[in-house]
Amino acid sequence: MNRALRYTTVGVIAVSLLAGGSAAAFAAPQQLHTPAAVVAAAPAAASLTAKASATTVNAWQEFRISGAAKGIKAGTKVTVQQKQGTKWVSLPAQSPVNSKGAYSVRVKLGLKGVNQLRIGAGTTVSPVVKVTVR
């Protein structure tokens, strides 16, 4: 009688696994490998955009470079950088990032010709903006 009870128990467990338990058994490992908390904790990469208010200016004429800062804390100062030869040189033009992630920097250039400019905040830099000075 003991053997018959064992076979019946094994049969009931097998039927229950085939009926509904198998779907849960296959779904559980996917949830264990990709929890929402781990996916949400991935930090966003910092980025900067930049756009000049004018593409051509006279020497020492003021213009603005404005843009958005993503992944950069409000209050962080962004700096205008100018390509001089093969090096990027920081100019004394700075502005803080506001609470909405935007900035606007006033710039005056005296170096005539096409100037390549970008905005930097730490190791994050914007794409190059070209401004011609006459």
C-alpha positions, 0 to 999 in steps of 0.5 A: 500500500505504501508503494501505491501511495508513492506512485499516486503522489508522484503522479499528482505532482507530475500532472500539476507541473504539466498543467500550470506549474511549468509556465511559472517555472519558465517565467521565474528565471527571466525575472531573476536575471533582469530585475527592474531595480538593476535596469533603472539604476544604470546612470545616464551618460552626460551630454552637452549641446551647443548652438551659436546665436550668429555664424558670422560676427565682427571682431569683439562683437558679442554673441551667445552660445546656448544649449542643453546639459543632460546628466550634469548637475544644476549649478555646474559651470560650463566653459567655452573652449576654442581650438587653437592649432591642435589644442583646445583652450578654455576661454574666460567665458563661463555660465552655470547650468540652470535647474532645467538643464539649460545654459547660455554663455556670452562670447566675444572673439577677436581672432579673425577667420573661422573659429571652432568652439565647443562647450565643456563641463569636466570631461563632457564636451559638446559638438563643435560650433563654427563662428566666422569673425570678420 
